[in-house]
Amino acid sequence: MVPEPHNLTPITESEAEARRLIEDAYRTSFRDDSPTPAIGTAPPVPQPGRPPMSQRATDVSGVMLATGLASMPISGSISLVMWTVGQIDPVVVGIVCVAPVAFLGALSRVFKRAKDVAEAAPPTHHHHYEGTVVQDHSRYSTETRGLIAHTRNELRR
């Protein structure tokens, strides 16, 4: 039941109706009378786990964590090699870092030369037609170059 106010002013008809509706609501609803927790001046405590963020941000952060974790064995092995050498010579470090890239560049040129040699002598085609014939000998060429691939398509006639 709703406690009565302590003032002695007369109650209007609308206030009486409001109190009756409130009492009906209290009879048909559940009220938790347990004491509310004390609110003090302590700062908020950080909650465990990741902070709330969008789905895209969650996906990107997961990829970044996985990439960082995957780079640790490589970095650790390079650090171990540098530590076992006992000295770090900038020339040796440069050679070790540039050698795989130079090898892959040379290997790609070898494959490109082999492809060019294979295309140097195209097979001969013999066609026999009757009537008016128009032959279009144009061909499309695709070329991809660079460490960051850049593809260029051109029409050659």
ROSEMAR-373255 format. One line per field, with one value per residue: residue number from 0; residue in one letter; y, x negated, z negated of N, C-alpha, C in turn. Coordinates in steps of 0.05 Angstrom, whole numbers, always signed. Atoms other than C-alpha are relative to their C-alpha. Example, Ala and Ser with C-alpha at 12.3 -4.5 7.8 and 13.67 -1.06 7.14 Angstrom:
# residues 2
num	(0 / 1) $
residuo	(A / S) $
nv	(-24 / -24) $
nu	(-18 / +16) $
nw	(+0 / +1) $
cav	(-90 / -21) $
cau	(-246 / -273) $
caw	(-156 / -143) $
cv	(+24 / +22) $
cu	(-18 / +15) $
cw	(+0 / -14) $
END
This chain:
# residues 157
num	(0 / 1 / 2 / 3 / 4 / 5 / 6 / 7 / 8 / 9 / 10 / 11 / 12 / 13 / 14 / 15 / 16 / 17 / 18 / 19 / 20 / 21 / 22 / 23 / 24 / 25 / 26 / 27 / 28 / 29 / 30 / 31 / 32 / 33 / 34 / 35 / 36 / 37 / 38 / 39 / 40 / 41 / 42 / 43 / 44 / 45 / 46 / 47 / 48 / 49 / 50 / 51 / 52 / 53 / 54 / 55 / 56 / 57 / 58 / 59 / 60 / 61 / 62 / 63 / 64 / 65 / 66 / 67 / 68 / 69 / 70 / 71 / 72 / 73 / 74 / 75 / 76 / 77 / 78 / 79 / 80 / 81 / 82 / 83 / 84 / 85 / 86 / 87 / 88 / 89 / 90 / 91 / 92 / 93 / 94 / 95 / 96 / 97 / 98 / 99 / 100 / 101 / 102 / 103 / 104 / 105 / 106 / 107 / 108 / 109 / 110 / 111 / 112 / 113 / 114 / 115 / 116 / 117 / 118 / 119 / 120 / 121 / 122 / 123 / 124 / 125 / 126 / 127 / 128 / 129 / 130 / 131 / 132 / 133 / 134 / 135 / 136 / 137 / 138 / 139 / 140 / 141 / 142 / 143 / 144 / 145 / 146 / 147 / 148 / 149 / 150 / 151 / 152 / 153 / 154 / 155 / 156) $
residuo	(M / V / P / E / P / H / N / L / T / P / I / T / E / S / E / A / E / A / R / R / L / I / E / D / A / Y / R / T / S / F / R / D / D / S / P / T / P / A / I / G / T / A / P / P / V / P / Q / P / G / R / P / P / M / S / Q / R / A / T / D / V / S / G / V / M / L / A / T / G / L / A / S / M / P / I / S / G / S / I / S / L / V / M / W / T / V / G / Q / I / D / P / V / V / V / G / I / V / C / V / A / P / V / A / F / L / G / A / L / S / R / V / F / K / R / A / K / D / V / A / E / A / A / P / P / T / H / H / H / H / Y / E / G / T / V / V / Q / D / H / S / R / Y / S / T / E / T / R / G / L / I / A / H / T / R / N / E / L / R / R) $
nv	(-23 / -25 / -15 / -25 / -23 / -11 / -27 / +1 / -14 / +17 / +15 / -5 / +25 / +12 / +11 / +25 / +19 / +7 / +18 / +26 / +14 / +8 / +23 / +24 / +8 / +13 / +27 / +18 / +1 / +8 / -21 / +10 / -17 / +3 / -27 / -7 / -2 / -27 / -13 / -16 / -17 / +16 / -1 / +25 / +21 / +10 / +27 / +17 / +5 / -22 / -21 / +3 / -13 / +10 / +26 / -4 / -5 / +25 / +17 / -11 / +4 / +28 / +4 / -13 / +17 / +24 / -7 / -6 / +25 / +15 / -12 / +5 / +20 / -10 / -20 / +14 / +15 / -19 / -10 / +21 / +0 / -23 / +4 / +20 / -11 / -14 / -27 / -7 / -16 / -10 / +11 / +28 / -3 / -8 / +23 / +20 / -10 / -5 / +24 / +14 / -16 / +1 / +27 / +2 / -16 / +14 / +23 / -9 / -7 / +25 / +11 / -17 / +6 / +26 / -4 / -14 / +19 / +18 / -15 / -12 / +13 / +10 / +21 / -9 / +8 / +0 / -1 / +0 / -12 / -8 / -25 / -23 / +6 / -21 / +11 / -20 / +13 / -14 / +16 / -14 / +7 / -8 / -1 / -6 / -6 / -14 / +13 / -2 / +7 / -19 / +14 / -17 / +15 / -16 / +13 / -1 / +7) $
nu	(-17 / +15 / -2 / -14 / +17 / -4 / -13 / -28 / -15 / -22 / +7 / -20 / -11 / +19 / +22 / -11 / -1 / +28 / +9 / -13 / +14 / +27 / -4 / -7 / +25 / +16 / -11 / +4 / +28 / +19 / +18 / +24 / +4 / +27 / +13 / +16 / +29 / +10 / +15 / +21 / +18 / +20 / -1 / -10 / +19 / +0 / -11 / +18 / -8 / +3 / -21 / -20 / +6 / -15 / +9 / +24 / +23 / +7 / +13 / +27 / +18 / +7 / +20 / +25 / +11 / +10 / +24 / +21 / +9 / +14 / +26 / +19 / +21 / +20 / +16 / +16 / +22 / +20 / +15 / +17 / +23 / +16 / +14 / +21 / +23 / +17 / +4 / -19 / +13 / -21 / +2 / -10 / -29 / -11 / +1 / -19 / -27 / -5 / +5 / -25 / -15 / +15 / -3 / -27 / +0 / +14 / -16 / -23 / +10 / +5 / -26 / -10 / +16 / -9 / -27 / +4 / +11 / -22 / -18 / +15 / -7 / -27 / -6 / -11 / -28 / -9 / -29 / -11 / -27 / -12 / -15 / +14 / +10 / +16 / +15 / +10 / +23 / +7 / +2 / +1 / +24 / -1 / +27 / +0 / +27 / +4 / -4 / -29 / -7 / -14 / -7 / -7 / -11 / +0 / -9 / +22 / -10) $
nw	(+0 / -3 / +25 / -2 / +6 / +27 / +1 / +6 / -20 / -10 / -25 / -21 / -11 / -18 / +17 / +12 / -22 / -5 / +22 / -3 / -22 / +9 / +18 / -17 / -13 / +20 / +6 / -23 / -8 / +20 / +10 / +14 / +23 / +10 / +0 / -23 / +7 / +6 / -22 / +13 / -16 / -12 / -30 / -12 / -3 / -28 / -3 / -16 / -28 / -19 / +2 / -21 / -25 / -23 / -10 / -18 / +16 / +13 / -20 / -6 / +23 / +0 / -21 / +9 / +21 / -13 / -16 / +20 / +12 / -21 / -5 / +22 / -5 / -19 / +14 / +19 / -13 / -10 / +23 / +8 / -19 / +6 / +26 / -2 / -15 / +20 / -9 / -21 / -21 / -17 / -27 / +1 / +4 / -26 / -18 / +9 / -4 / -29 / -16 / -9 / -19 / -26 / -11 / -12 / -24 / -21 / -7 / -16 / -26 / -14 / -9 / -20 / -24 / -10 / -12 / -25 / -19 / -8 / -17 / -23 / -25 / +3 / -20 / -25 / -4 / -28 / -1 / -27 / +0 / -26 / +2 / +11 / +26 / +13 / +23 / +19 / +13 / +25 / +24 / +25 / +15 / +28 / +12 / +29 / +9 / +25 / +25 / +3 / -28 / -16 / -24 / -22 / -22 / -25 / -25 / -20 / -27) $
cav	(+0 / +70 / +110 / +171 / +239 / +276 / +342 / +356 / +391 / +366 / +315 / +332 / +281 / +271 / +260 / +207 / +173 / +174 / +143 / +89 / +72 / +70 / +23 / -23 / -23 / -42 / -100 / -129 / -118 / -142 / -95 / -110 / -82 / -102 / -43 / -9 / -12 / +47 / +96 / +126 / +167 / +108 / +111 / +60 / -6 / -27 / -90 / -150 / -166 / -123 / -56 / -52 / -35 / -45 / -112 / -85 / -58 / -125 / -162 / -115 / -119 / -195 / -194 / -146 / -191 / -253 / -218 / -192 / -261 / -292 / -243 / -262 / -327 / -293 / -235 / -282 / -325 / -264 / -237 / -305 / -305 / -235 / -254 / -316 / -278 / -235 / -173 / -135 / -110 / -64 / -92 / -164 / -143 / -109 / -170 / -217 / -173 / -158 / -227 / -261 / -203 / -202 / -278 / -274 / -217 / -256 / -318 / -279 / -252 / -323 / -346 / -285 / -299 / -371 / -348 / -299 / -354 / -399 / -344 / -325 / -376 / -381 / -440 / -432 / -434 / -452 / -431 / -444 / -400 / -386 / -317 / -250 / -260 / -208 / -231 / -191 / -208 / -164 / -193 / -171 / -169 / -167 / -146 / -146 / -113 / -90 / -110 / -83 / -113 / -64 / -97 / -63 / -91 / -67 / -83 / -100 / -102) $
cau	(+0 / -24 / -42 / +0 / -33 / -41 / -11 / +61 / +83 / +149 / +143 / +177 / +217 / +163 / +109 / +154 / +163 / +87 / +74 / +126 / +92 / +24 / +51 / +80 / +12 / -23 / +25 / +14 / -61 / -123 / -163 / -234 / -241 / -314 / -360 / -393 / -469 / -506 / -533 / -599 / -656 / -697 / -718 / -688 / -724 / -747 / -710 / -748 / -748 / -748 / -712 / -647 / -657 / -627 / -630 / -679 / -724 / -721 / -740 / -798 / -825 / -822 / -862 / -913 / -921 / -930 / -981 / -1020 / -1021 / -1043 / -1101 / -1130 / -1164 / -1197 / -1220 / -1244 / -1284 / -1316 / -1334 / -1363 / -1406 / -1430 / -1447 / -1485 / -1527 / -1552 / -1559 / -1512 / -1545 / -1499 / -1525 / -1510 / -1440 / -1427 / -1450 / -1408 / -1346 / -1354 / -1376 / -1306 / -1274 / -1330 / -1324 / -1248 / -1258 / -1309 / -1265 / -1205 / -1247 / -1269 / -1196 / -1178 / -1234 / -1211 / -1140 / -1165 / -1205 / -1144 / -1103 / -1158 / -1136 / -1060 / -1030 / -1010 / -935 / -907 / -834 / -794 / -732 / -685 / -656 / -675 / -718 / -746 / -800 / -816 / -886 / -883 / -902 / -897 / -959 / -961 / -1023 / -1032 / -1093 / -1120 / -1123 / -1053 / -1021 / -998 / -961 / -957 / -912 / -923 / -895 / -950 / -935) $
caw	(+0 / +16 / -46 / -59 / -57 / -123 / -101 / -119 / -55 / -26 / +32 / +97 / +136 / +189 / +135 / +102 / +170 / +181 / +113 / +126 / +192 / +159 / +104 / +158 / +193 / +128 / +116 / +186 / +191 / +156 / +113 / +91 / +21 / +14 / -2 / +57 / +61 / +33 / +84 / +62 / +90 / +114 / +188 / +236 / +241 / +311 / +334 / +361 / +435 / +497 / +496 / +535 / +609 / +677 / +713 / +765 / +711 / +675 / +739 / +754 / +683 / +687 / +752 / +722 / +660 / +704 / +749 / +689 / +659 / +725 / +731 / +664 / +685 / +744 / +702 / +648 / +696 / +728 / +659 / +641 / +704 / +689 / +617 / +637 / +688 / +631 / +673 / +718 / +781 / +822 / +888 / +867 / +842 / +909 / +948 / +906 / +914 / +989 / +1012 / +1011 / +1048 / +1101 / +1109 / +1120 / +1169 / +1209 / +1207 / +1234 / +1291 / +1309 / +1312 / +1353 / +1403 / +1408 / +1423 / +1476 / +1509 / +1510 / +1543 / +1594 / +1646 / +1646 / +1682 / +1755 / +1770 / +1838 / +1849 / +1912 / +1923 / +1980 / +1990 / +1958 / +1897 / +1849 / +1800 / +1739 / +1713 / +1651 / +1585 / +1513 / +1471 / +1395 / +1358 / +1282 / +1251 / +1185 / +1113 / +1106 / +1168 / +1221 / +1279 / +1347 / +1402 / +1474 / +1541 / +1592 / +1667) $
cv	(+25 / +16 / +27 / +23 / +12 / +28 / -4 / +16 / -18 / -12 / +6 / -27 / -14 / -12 / -26 / -22 / -10 / -19 / -27 / -16 / -10 / -24 / -25 / -10 / -15 / -28 / -20 / -2 / -9 / +23 / -12 / +20 / -2 / +27 / +4 / +2 / +29 / +11 / +19 / +16 / -16 / +2 / -26 / -20 / -10 / -29 / -17 / -3 / +24 / +21 / -3 / +16 / -12 / -27 / +2 / +5 / -25 / -18 / +10 / -4 / -29 / -7 / +12 / -17 / -25 / +6 / +6 / -26 / -17 / +11 / -6 / -22 / +9 / +20 / -13 / -15 / +19 / +11 / -21 / -2 / +23 / -3 / -20 / +9 / +15 / +29 / +6 / +20 / +10 / -12 / -28 / +1 / +7 / -23 / -21 / +9 / +3 / -25 / -15 / +16 / +0 / -27 / -3 / +17 / -13 / -25 / +8 / +8 / -25 / -12 / +17 / -5 / -26 / +2 / +15 / -18 / -19 / +14 / +11 / -12 / -11 / -21 / +12 / -11 / +2 / -1 / +1 / +9 / +4 / +25 / +22 / -7 / +23 / -13 / +22 / -14 / +15 / -19 / +18 / -10 / +11 / -1 / +9 / +4 / +11 / -17 / +2 / -1 / +23 / -13 / +20 / -18 / +18 / -17 / +4 / -10 / -7) $
cu	(-18 / +3 / +13 / -19 / +7 / +12 / +30 / +17 / +22 / -8 / +22 / +8 / -20 / -24 / +9 / +1 / -28 / -10 / +13 / -13 / -27 / +3 / +6 / -26 / -18 / +11 / -5 / -29 / -18 / -18 / -23 / -6 / -29 / -14 / -17 / -29 / -8 / -16 / -20 / -16 / -22 / +1 / +10 / -23 / +0 / +9 / -19 / +10 / -4 / +22 / +21 / -7 / +16 / -10 / -24 / -25 / -9 / -15 / -28 / -19 / -8 / -22 / -27 / -13 / -12 / -26 / -23 / -11 / -15 / -28 / -20 / -20 / -21 / -18 / -19 / -23 / -21 / -16 / -20 / -25 / -19 / -16 / -22 / -24 / -19 / -6 / +20 / -14 / +22 / +0 / +12 / +31 / +13 / +0 / +21 / +29 / +7 / -2 / +26 / +15 / -14 / +3 / +28 / +2 / -13 / +16 / +24 / -9 / -6 / +26 / +12 / -14 / +9 / +27 / -3 / -11 / +21 / +19 / -14 / +9 / +29 / +6 / +13 / +28 / +7 / +31 / +9 / +29 / +9 / +16 / -18 / -8 / -16 / -13 / -11 / -23 / -8 / -1 / -3 / -24 / +3 / -28 / +2 / -28 / +0 / +4 / +29 / +11 / +17 / +5 / +8 / +10 / -1 / +8 / -23 / +11 / -23) $
cw	(+0 / -26 / +4 / -6 / -27 / +0 / -2 / +20 / +11 / +27 / +20 / +11 / +19 / -15 / -12 / +21 / +6 / -21 / +2 / +22 / -8 / -19 / +16 / +13 / -20 / -7 / +22 / +9 / -22 / -8 / -16 / -22 / -11 / +2 / +25 / -8 / -4 / +23 / -14 / +20 / +14 / +31 / +11 / +4 / +29 / +1 / +16 / +28 / +18 / -4 / +22 / +25 / +22 / +10 / +18 / -17 / -15 / +19 / +6 / -23 / -2 / +20 / -9 / -22 / +12 / +15 / -19 / -13 / +20 / +5 / -22 / +5 / +20 / -13 / -20 / +12 / +11 / -23 / -10 / +18 / -5 / -26 / +3 / +17 / -18 / +8 / +22 / +19 / +19 / +28 / +0 / -4 / +27 / +20 / -7 / +6 / +30 / +16 / +8 / +20 / +27 / +13 / +13 / +25 / +24 / +10 / +17 / +28 / +17 / +11 / +22 / +27 / +12 / +14 / +26 / +22 / +11 / +19 / +26 / +26 / -3 / +22 / +25 / +3 / +30 / +0 / +29 / -1 / +28 / -5 / -12 / -29 / -11 / -24 / -17 / -16 / -25 / -23 / -25 / -15 / -28 / -11 / -29 / -9 / -28 / -24 / -8 / +28 / +13 / +27 / +22 / +23 / +25 / +23 / +20 / +27 / +17) $
END
